[in-house]
Amino acid sequence: MMKLLNICNSKLFLAASLCGLAACASTPQPQKPNPTRSTVVAAPAPATAAAPTSVPVAAAYIIGPGDTVQVFVWRNPELSSTVPVRPDGKVSTPLVEDMVAVGKTPTQLARDIEKVLGEYVKSPQVNVIVTQPLSAFSQVKVIGQVVKPESLPYHEGMTVLDALLSVGGLAPYAAGNRAKVVRMQGGKEIQIDVNLGKILDKGDMTQNLKLQPGDVIVVPETRF
């Protein structure tokens, strides 16, 4: 009888041991990190430089020092370039050195460059674009009795009202009805009367004169 009990106990112990081993085998083991595997982090894409913005200018725009011009030679990309107008008023492009640019319109400068390139290229066709008008010739000045007298960058279609709003309007003692626009025309200074009071108080747009690069708006003080 004792022998039979010992045999039963041995079988139960063996069965329990086998169940324990099976449970251990089924339990997932945590994976150790592989030291040889490296995580690759993608480098951020390089920032793309913004293309220079081109400010529209009138066909009669007069080039001045500080402007940047794009010289495009048709069918000759190696002769095309974008260059600044130097303080001496000149530009240099491939095959064209020290060309006077100040005081010329883009069309006039293009024709002058064509004459020089004609010595090297058959029938060159040149187009000149002012991409960054930064010279004093491309500014409009507002002086006198306004809130913030300053120089403003000129843009195509700019009017007296545009300039006046940009400087904060008239000062308390401004004589807006006696304002003037001083302009160089044909090498001579002319003065154009502008009644700012009619523009601001009555909405009279006949007084809203279109400006040109280099204009100076003068707002005098009220007479007491």
Residue frames as qw, qx, qy, qz and C-alpha x, y, z in Angstrom:
[[0.000, 0.885, 0.465, 0.000, 0.00, 0.00, 0.00],
 [0.299, -0.811, 0.116, 0.489, 2.76, 2.47, 0.89],
 [0.444, -0.134, 0.602, 0.650, 4.56, 1.56, -2.28],
 [0.245, 0.627, 0.647, 0.358, 1.47, 2.43, -4.34],
 [0.120, -0.945, -0.235, 0.191, 1.13, 5.84, -2.61],
 [0.410, -0.583, 0.339, 0.614, 4.79, 6.65, -3.31],
 [0.396, 0.195, 0.669, 0.598, 4.30, 5.85, -6.98],
 [0.096, 0.827, 0.529, 0.164, 1.23, 8.16, -7.16],
 [0.265, -0.887, -0.022, 0.377, 3.05, 11.00, -5.42],
 [0.462, -0.306, 0.500, 0.666, 5.99, 10.66, -7.82],
 [0.306, 0.469, 0.659, 0.502, 3.65, 10.89, -10.82],
 [0.055, -0.926, -0.372, 0.024, 1.91, 13.98, -9.41],
 [0.393, -0.727, 0.184, 0.531, 5.27, 15.68, -8.73],
 [0.439, -0.023, 0.613, 0.656, 6.43, 14.92, -12.26],
 [0.194, 0.696, 0.609, 0.326, 3.22, 16.30, -13.77],
 [0.188, -0.936, -0.185, 0.232, 3.50, 19.52, -11.73],
 [0.446, -0.510, 0.371, 0.635, 7.10, 19.97, -12.81],
 [0.379, 0.262, 0.661, 0.592, 6.17, 19.55, -16.49],
 [0.048, 0.865, 0.485, 0.123, 3.37, 22.15, -16.17],
 [0.321, -0.843, 0.028, 0.430, 5.78, 24.63, -14.61],
 [0.446, -0.237, 0.528, 0.683, 8.27, 24.18, -17.42],
 [0.275, 0.542, 0.660, 0.441, 5.54, 24.64, -20.03],
 [0.093, -0.936, -0.324, 0.106, 4.40, 27.91, -18.36],
 [0.388, -0.674, 0.251, 0.577, 7.93, 29.27, -18.32],
 [0.425, 0.049, 0.643, 0.635, 8.38, 28.40, -21.99],
 [0.166, 0.705, 0.613, 0.317, 5.13, 30.20, -22.98],
 [0.211, -0.883, -0.183, 0.378, 5.99, 33.45, -21.09],
 [0.573, 0.735, 0.020, 0.362, 7.45, 35.97, -23.60],
 [0.661, -0.392, -0.069, 0.636, 10.95, 37.10, -22.68],
 [0.103, 0.948, 0.011, -0.300, 11.87, 40.78, -23.05],
 [0.791, 0.459, 0.062, 0.399, 14.14, 41.38, -26.02],
 [0.503, -0.592, 0.073, 0.626, 17.47, 42.96, -25.35],
 [0.362, 0.888, -0.069, -0.274, 18.41, 45.90, -27.57],
 [0.872, 0.251, 0.139, 0.397, 20.83, 45.06, -30.32],
 [0.340, -0.753, 0.106, 0.553, 23.92, 47.20, -29.72],
 [0.418, -0.089, 0.574, 0.698, 24.96, 46.83, -33.35],
 [0.185, 0.662, 0.627, 0.366, 21.73, 48.34, -34.69],
 [0.171, -0.249, -0.140, 0.943, 21.78, 52.16, -34.95],
 [0.259, 0.754, 0.569, -0.199, 18.76, 54.36, -35.41],
 [0.351, 0.167, 0.352, 0.852, 18.99, 56.52, -38.50],
 [0.075, 0.748, 0.416, -0.512, 17.43, 59.97, -38.08],
 [0.492, 0.609, 0.397, 0.479, 16.64, 61.75, -41.30],
 [0.305, -0.223, -0.069, 0.923, 18.34, 65.11, -41.55],
 [0.268, 0.745, 0.401, -0.461, 15.98, 68.05, -41.96],
 [0.585, 0.572, 0.380, 0.432, 15.63, 69.23, -45.52],
 [0.352, -0.163, -0.011, 0.922, 17.67, 72.36, -46.20],
 [0.207, 0.743, 0.383, -0.508, 15.65, 75.52, -46.33],
 [0.515, 0.486, 0.461, 0.535, 15.03, 76.80, -49.81],
 [0.199, -0.298, -0.051, 0.932, 16.16, 80.34, -50.30],
 [0.345, 0.747, 0.487, -0.291, 13.31, 82.63, -51.25],
 [0.502, 0.416, 0.376, 0.659, 13.56, 84.07, -54.71],
 [0.140, -0.241, -0.137, 0.950, 14.06, 87.83, -54.71],
 [0.273, 0.722, 0.613, -0.168, 10.81, 89.63, -55.17],
 [0.309, 0.214, 0.346, 0.860, 10.55, 92.01, -58.08],
 [0.079, 0.626, 0.415, -0.656, 8.90, 95.34, -57.34],
 [0.467, 0.629, 0.515, 0.348, 6.98, 96.60, -60.39],
 [0.202, -0.527, 0.037, 0.825, 8.32, 99.88, -61.73],
 [0.503, 0.769, 0.192, -0.346, 7.05, 102.18, -64.44],
 [0.794, 0.418, 0.213, 0.386, 8.54, 102.06, -67.94],
 [0.235, 0.852, -0.088, 0.459, 9.80, 105.61, -67.39],
 [0.737, -0.657, -0.008, 0.157, 11.55, 104.63, -64.15],
 [0.314, 0.830, -0.399, 0.231, 14.95, 106.30, -63.79],
 [0.891, -0.114, -0.335, 0.283, 17.68, 103.96, -62.56],
 [0.142, -0.885, 0.286, -0.338, 19.74, 105.19, -59.62],
 [0.247, 0.436, -0.795, 0.343, 22.57, 104.05, -57.31],
 [0.370, -0.140, 0.742, -0.541, 21.55, 101.14, -55.09],
 [0.817, 0.243, 0.001, -0.524, 19.08, 99.65, -57.55],
 [0.470, -0.202, 0.840, 0.181, 19.47, 96.04, -58.66],
 [0.608, 0.492, -0.204, -0.588, 18.92, 95.27, -62.33],
 [0.745, 0.018, 0.660, 0.093, 18.51, 91.99, -64.17],
 [0.275, 0.608, -0.471, -0.577, 20.14, 92.00, -67.58],
 [0.771, 0.155, 0.615, -0.062, 18.70, 89.27, -69.82],
 [0.166, 0.523, -0.589, -0.593, 20.38, 88.55, -73.16],
 [0.868, 0.232, 0.164, -0.406, 18.13, 86.41, -75.35],
 [0.942, 0.302, -0.134, 0.049, 19.69, 83.06, -76.37],
 [0.498, 0.489, -0.496, 0.517, 22.85, 83.94, -74.44],
 [0.692, -0.676, -0.237, -0.092, 22.34, 82.90, -70.81],
 [0.757, -0.160, -0.161, 0.612, 26.08, 83.12, -70.15],
 [0.241, 0.318, 0.032, 0.916, 25.86, 86.85, -70.83],
 [0.437, -0.680, -0.321, -0.494, 22.80, 87.37, -68.63],
 [0.455, -0.057, -0.617, 0.640, 23.25, 88.48, -65.02],
 [0.333, -0.858, -0.350, -0.173, 21.72, 90.34, -62.09],
 [0.552, 0.113, -0.250, 0.788, 23.90, 93.16, -60.82],
 [0.214, -0.804, -0.382, 0.403, 23.65, 96.14, -58.45],
 [0.326, 0.836, 0.053, 0.438, 24.09, 99.70, -59.61],
 [0.652, -0.131, -0.331, 0.669, 27.30, 100.82, -57.92],
 [0.208, -0.782, -0.268, 0.522, 27.67, 104.12, -56.03],
 [0.185, -0.370, 0.381, 0.827, 29.48, 105.51, -59.10],
 [0.569, 0.489, 0.118, -0.651, 26.30, 104.88, -61.11],
 [0.429, 0.464, -0.675, -0.381, 27.74, 102.11, -63.28],
 [0.908, -0.085, 0.345, -0.223, 27.12, 98.40, -63.81],
 [0.107, 0.526, -0.799, -0.270, 29.34, 95.63, -65.14],
 [0.902, 0.120, 0.300, -0.286, 28.07, 92.50, -66.89],
 [0.731, -0.080, 0.555, 0.389, 29.86, 89.85, -69.00],
 [0.514, 0.345, 0.430, 0.657, 31.60, 91.62, -71.92],
 [0.014, -0.811, -0.214, -0.544, 30.20, 94.98, -70.77],
 [0.571, -0.291, -0.420, 0.643, 32.30, 96.81, -68.19],
 [0.184, -0.387, -0.222, 0.876, 31.55, 100.07, -66.41],
 [0.013, 0.496, 0.603, 0.625, 28.37, 100.90, -68.30],
 [0.126, -0.028, 0.304, -0.944, 26.69, 104.06, -66.98],
 [0.160, -0.443, -0.873, -0.130, 23.21, 103.12, -65.70],
 [0.096, -0.557, -0.480, 0.671, 22.22, 106.10, -63.55],
 [0.191, 0.494, -0.052, -0.847, 19.79, 108.50, -65.17],
 [0.285, 0.130, -0.743, -0.592, 18.58, 105.98, -67.75],
 [0.816, -0.036, 0.145, -0.559, 15.35, 104.06, -68.06],
 [0.720, -0.163, 0.673, 0.045, 15.59, 100.25, -68.23],
 [0.749, 0.589, 0.297, 0.059, 14.91, 100.41, -71.98],
 [0.253, 0.923, -0.286, 0.042, 17.66, 102.97, -72.57],
 [0.408, -0.609, 0.681, 0.003, 20.16, 100.87, -70.62],
 [0.814, 0.143, 0.563, 0.021, 19.16, 97.78, -72.60],
 [0.635, 0.767, 0.065, 0.068, 19.81, 99.55, -75.93],
 [0.008, 0.876, -0.480, 0.052, 23.22, 100.80, -74.73],
 [0.617, -0.358, 0.701, 0.004, 24.22, 97.28, -73.66],
 [0.818, 0.438, 0.374, 0.011, 23.12, 95.94, -77.04],
 [0.405, 0.887, -0.223, 0.012, 25.50, 98.35, -78.79],
 [0.213, -0.689, 0.691, -0.047, 28.49, 97.02, -76.81],
 [0.709, -0.062, 0.700, -0.066, 27.49, 93.36, -77.14],
 [0.725, 0.656, 0.089, -0.189, 27.07, 93.88, -80.90],
 [0.183, 0.771, -0.604, -0.079, 30.85, 93.76, -81.17],
 [0.185, -0.324, 0.922, -0.106, 30.83, 90.15, -79.92],
 [0.383, 0.304, 0.856, -0.171, 27.32, 88.78, -80.59],
 [0.001, -0.185, -0.610, -0.771, 25.28, 88.97, -83.77],
 [0.378, -0.448, -0.352, -0.730, 22.12, 91.04, -83.30],
 [0.221, -0.130, -0.812, 0.524, 21.90, 90.81, -79.49],
 [0.395, -0.597, -0.381, -0.585, 18.50, 91.34, -77.88],
 [0.290, 0.026, -0.655, 0.698, 18.69, 92.66, -74.32],
 [0.436, -0.696, -0.395, -0.412, 15.98, 93.21, -71.74],
 [0.236, 0.211, -0.564, 0.763, 16.65, 95.07, -68.47],
 [0.534, -0.637, -0.481, -0.278, 14.38, 94.71, -65.43],
 [0.058, -0.521, 0.491, -0.696, 14.76, 96.66, -62.20],
 [0.627, -0.257, -0.735, -0.013, 14.25, 93.90, -59.60],
 [0.495, -0.587, -0.459, 0.447, 14.99, 95.95, -56.48],
 [0.179, 0.743, 0.099, 0.637, 14.41, 99.72, -56.74],
 [0.627, -0.560, -0.363, 0.401, 16.28, 101.08, -53.74],
 [0.409, 0.151, 0.004, 0.900, 17.77, 104.36, -54.92],
 [0.034, 0.430, 0.341, -0.836, 16.61, 107.81, -53.95],
 [0.249, 0.119, -0.477, -0.835, 15.15, 108.07, -57.44],
 [0.419, -0.248, -0.822, -0.296, 12.67, 105.33, -56.51],
 [0.229, -0.390, -0.695, 0.559, 11.39, 107.03, -53.38],
 [0.122, -0.734, -0.344, -0.573, 8.66, 109.51, -52.60],
 [0.304, -0.042, -0.524, 0.795, 9.34, 111.98, -49.77],
 [0.293, -0.772, -0.467, -0.317, 6.60, 113.43, -47.58],
 [0.414, -0.016, -0.374, 0.830, 7.72, 116.43, -45.53],
 [0.199, -0.391, -0.040, -0.898, 6.16, 119.22, -43.49],
 [0.450, -0.190, 0.458, -0.743, 3.06, 119.00, -41.32],
 [0.801, -0.039, -0.508, -0.315, 2.33, 115.27, -41.36],
 [0.816, -0.545, 0.100, -0.166, 2.36, 112.79, -38.49],
 [0.773, -0.354, 0.411, 0.328, 5.51, 110.93, -39.60],
 [0.416, 0.822, -0.286, -0.263, 7.54, 112.73, -42.28],
 [0.640, -0.324, 0.662, 0.218, 9.59, 110.13, -44.13],
 [0.289, 0.434, -0.649, -0.554, 10.76, 108.68, -47.44],
 [0.801, 0.125, 0.474, -0.344, 8.53, 105.98, -48.90],
 [0.341, -0.127, 0.806, 0.466, 9.42, 103.32, -51.48],
 [0.477, 0.356, -0.182, -0.783, 7.67, 104.13, -54.73],
 [0.421, 0.128, 0.893, 0.097, 5.45, 101.56, -56.41],
 [0.013, -0.178, -0.638, -0.749, 3.56, 101.57, -59.68],
 [0.296, -0.606, -0.609, -0.418, 0.24, 103.43, -59.40],
 [0.389, -0.384, -0.517, 0.658, 1.15, 105.18, -56.14],
 [0.017, -0.780, -0.358, -0.513, -1.01, 108.25, -55.38],
 [0.021, -0.528, 0.325, -0.785, -0.93, 111.22, -53.04],
 [0.745, -0.436, 0.043, -0.502, -3.52, 109.54, -50.81],
 [0.936, -0.016, -0.312, 0.165, -1.40, 106.36, -50.61],
 [0.484, 0.342, -0.391, 0.704, 1.58, 108.40, -49.44],
 [0.288, -0.529, 0.191, -0.775, -0.46, 110.44, -46.99],
 [0.880, -0.353, -0.097, -0.302, -1.95, 107.35, -45.33],
 [0.855, 0.115, -0.364, 0.350, 1.52, 105.79, -45.08],
 [0.313, 0.318, -0.392, 0.805, 2.81, 108.72, -43.01],
 [0.195, -0.374, -0.747, 0.514, -0.16, 108.72, -40.64],
 [0.044, 0.832, 0.528, 0.165, -2.13, 111.61, -42.15],
 [0.167, 0.729, -0.036, 0.663, -1.97, 115.32, -41.53],
 [0.368, -0.120, -0.567, 0.727, -0.63, 116.90, -38.34],
 [0.067, -0.717, -0.600, 0.349, -2.93, 119.14, -36.24],
 [0.000, 0.782, 0.004, -0.623, -1.57, 122.39, -37.72],
 [0.425, 0.028, 0.678, 0.600, -1.31, 121.26, -41.33],
 [0.392, 0.556, -0.004, -0.733, -2.57, 123.46, -44.13],
 [0.579, 0.105, 0.786, 0.191, -3.66, 120.59, -46.36],
 [0.492, 0.787, 0.361, -0.094, -5.33, 122.92, -48.86],
 [0.189, 0.921, -0.305, -0.150, -1.93, 124.42, -49.71],
 [0.751, -0.292, 0.543, 0.236, 0.06, 121.21, -50.20],
 [0.458, 0.735, -0.371, -0.336, 2.31, 120.83, -53.21],
 [0.932, 0.006, 0.294, 0.214, 4.03, 118.05, -55.12],
 [0.021, 0.831, -0.439, -0.341, 7.54, 119.04, -56.18],
 [0.897, 0.200, 0.378, 0.111, 8.71, 117.11, -59.25],
 [0.191, -0.538, 0.541, 0.618, 11.72, 117.12, -61.55],
 [0.697, 0.528, 0.484, -0.039, 10.55, 117.11, -65.14],
 [0.626, 0.703, 0.086, 0.325, 12.81, 117.57, -68.12],
 [0.600, 0.124, -0.252, 0.749, 15.62, 118.66, -65.83],
 [0.101, -0.423, 0.085, -0.897, 13.48, 121.42, -64.32],
 [0.054, -0.232, -0.814, 0.530, 11.65, 121.62, -61.00],
 [0.324, -0.387, -0.409, -0.761, 7.89, 122.04, -61.20],
 [0.134, 0.056, 0.721, -0.677, 5.32, 122.43, -58.40],
 [0.344, -0.331, -0.711, -0.516, 1.82, 120.96, -58.58],
 [0.363, -0.257, 0.372, -0.815, -0.86, 122.23, -56.21],
 [0.451, -0.213, -0.859, -0.112, -2.77, 119.51, -54.33],
 [0.453, -0.440, 0.173, -0.756, -5.70, 120.17, -51.99],
 [0.272, 0.051, -0.938, 0.209, -5.38, 117.40, -49.40],
 [0.309, 0.116, 0.539, -0.775, -8.36, 118.77, -47.47],
 [0.672, 0.239, -0.187, -0.676, -10.70, 118.01, -50.37],
 [0.545, 0.190, -0.810, -0.102, -9.36, 114.46, -50.59],
 [0.196, -0.017, -0.858, 0.474, -9.72, 113.72, -46.87],
 [0.245, 0.235, 0.500, -0.797, -12.86, 115.71, -46.04],
 [0.605, 0.421, 0.046, -0.675, -14.87, 115.50, -49.25],
 [0.741, 0.064, 0.659, 0.117, -13.44, 112.45, -51.00],
 [0.490, 0.815, -0.090, -0.296, -12.55, 114.52, -54.07],
 [0.838, -0.117, 0.419, 0.330, -10.39, 112.06, -56.03],
 [0.545, 0.792, 0.074, 0.263, -9.66, 114.63, -58.73],
 [0.133, -0.902, 0.373, -0.170, -7.02, 115.90, -56.27],
 [0.839, -0.346, 0.414, 0.067, -5.54, 112.42, -55.79],
 [0.397, 0.781, -0.433, -0.214, -2.56, 112.95, -58.07],
 [0.984, 0.059, -0.038, 0.165, -0.57, 109.96, -59.34],
 [0.369, -0.830, 0.357, 0.218, 2.98, 110.16, -58.09],
 [0.771, 0.549, -0.290, 0.139, 6.26, 109.54, -59.85],
 [0.828, -0.242, -0.188, 0.469, 9.59, 108.32, -58.44],
 [0.446, 0.107, -0.089, 0.884, 11.47, 111.20, -56.85],
 [0.206, -0.718, -0.317, -0.584, 8.37, 113.28, -56.06],
 [0.246, -0.062, -0.591, 0.766, 8.33, 115.34, -52.85],
 [0.282, -0.722, -0.548, -0.315, 5.02, 116.10, -51.13],
 [0.225, 0.123, -0.368, 0.894, 5.25, 119.32, -49.10],
 [0.331, -0.719, -0.594, -0.147, 2.56, 120.08, -46.51],
 [0.172, 0.448, -0.253, 0.840, 2.94, 123.61, -45.07],
 [0.190, -0.326, -0.711, 0.594, 1.85, 124.85, -41.64],
 [0.022, -0.813, -0.562, -0.151, -1.40, 126.73, -41.08],
 [0.217, 0.379, -0.086, 0.896, -1.06, 130.50, -41.03],
 [0.283, -0.595, -0.643, 0.390, -2.26, 132.12, -37.80]]
